Amino acid sequence: MSTLTIRLPDPTASRLKQVAHSRGLSMNKLIEEMSTQAIAAFDAEARFRAMAAQADPAAALKILERLDAQGS
């Protein structure tokens, strides 16, 4: 496990402490959870971009047209 020191503006640090307290978490656990969410979002975007780069735009439009037709 690593130790990381970060500098935050006092108002931000204060708000994060409030959030942690309201969730019944330590600051460490709150930052750990937020980091995990940020990494998951980054990975999802990277996967989406990789899939989009290999996509067939015409096939994607056909799928959207079928979905639109089902919604009507």
N, C-alpha and C positions, 0 to 999 in steps of 0.2 A: 504494500500500500504506500502511496506517495502522500507527501504533505505539500500543500500549495498555499502560498500566501497571496492574497489579492488586495488591491486598494480600491475602495469604493467611497464615493461621496458619503458624508455622514447621513444625509437624509435617506439615501438608498439603503445603507446598512441598517438604519433604524426601521425602515419599512420591512426589510427582509426579516429582521428579528420579530416584528409583529406577526408577519405571515407564519413564520416557524412556530411561534407561540400559539397562534390560533389553530394550527394543525396538530399541535402536540408533538412537534419535532424539535430536534436540536438544529442549530444553524448548519452544522455539518451534514446532517441527514437531508435537510431542505436543499442545500446546494448539490448534494449527490443526486437527489431525485430530479432537480432541474437540469443537471448536466446530462443525465440519462435521457430525459425527454428531448433535449437539444440534439443529442447524438442520434436518437431514433428518427427525428425529423430530417436531419441532414442525410442519413442513410436512405430514407424513403425517397427524398428528392433525387439523390444520386441514382438510385435504381430506376426511378421514373425517367430521368434524363437519358439513361443508357437505353431503356426500352424505347423511348421516343426517337432516339437517333436511329434505331433499326426499324422503325415502324413504316407501314405502308399507308400514306395519307388517304388514298382512295378507299382502302378497306375500312379505315377508321370512320370516314364519312358515311359509308354504307351502314355501319353499325349505329351511328348516331341517327341516321334517317329511319332505321328500323325502330329504334327506341322512341323517336318522335311519333312514329305512326302508332305505336302501342299506347302512347300517352293520350292520343286523340280520341 
